[in-house]
Amino acid sequence: MNQKYILAIIIILLAAIGGFIWFQMDNTATAPTDNQPTTQNQQQENPIIDIQLEPVAKTFEVIYTDAGYSPSTLTIKAGDTVMFKNQSSGNMWIASGMHPTHMVYNGTDLQSHCPDAENDDFDQCANGAPQTSWNFTFTKAGTWGYHNHTNSPKFGKIIVE
């Protein structure tokens, strides 16, 4: 009787091992592995997007009063704008140095660039009444002296990096 049990156990073990091997072979034939190509949807990669942000231009204020410009020296970046606000009791005419020619910023004199329709000569080209303002966008790096053309002892400096 022991032989019958041993024989039955051997048959059951062989059947189990055979079934295990058969299931393993069936699964490896159909299951994708790392070496097998995948479907098109699985092959898509996340795109790499290269975003380069440009520096944002800023606007700064220079206040003109009867005492002069505040701040009298301002450091900005190329592309930044300065708003000159007239809070004095008189007129304000912002102009680059040197008085009276205004040639320093753009290399042209007052008579050549006024009126400055393109607003690229750092010269207001006209008197601004009290409580008005004038904007200028600096595109050139350098140190730019300026003054009030109608009151030339009042001056300041813009440093553009």
Secondary structure, 3 states (H helix, E strand, C coil): CHHHHHHHHHHHHHHHHHHHHHHHHHHHHHCCCCCCCCCHHHHCCCCCCCCCCCCCCCEEEEEEECCEEECCEEEECCCCEEEEEECCCCCECEEECCCCCCCCCCCCCHHHHCCCCCCCCCECCCCECCCCEEEEECCCCEEEEEEECCEEEEEEEEEEC
